[in-house]
Amino acid sequence: MFKKIVLLLCCILGVFLFAAFAQIDRNSLGTARDTGVSGLWVLANISFAGMRAQNHQSIFWRTVAAIFGFPGTILSLICVVEGSERAYGISIPKRLP
């Protein structure tokens, strides 16, 4: 129940932040740069959630993904069970030996 409340609060906060950023006037060059940064942030979060779900042992890559995906990685720490083979409701194939 606690995880659902935290997820709901994060979603509400995201909507407010999106509304605030939508009101900022940006030029096209800045938008392209921010799109690249947002893409890196999303990929880092997906990577961190996948490594957590598969119980990946590499401390280095987990740290890199956590840094580039912060603060979304905090949500992954709460919602994704270590070694569960599932991240955000999606089954992740087991790693080959």
PyMOL commands that set and color helices and strands:
alter all, ss='L'
color gray80, all
select helices_A, chain A and resi 2-22+28-53+59-69+72-79
alter helices_A, ss='H'
color red, helices_A
select strands_A, chain A and resi 86-87+90-91
alter strands_A, ss='S'
color yellow, strands_A
deselect
rebuild
show_as cartoon
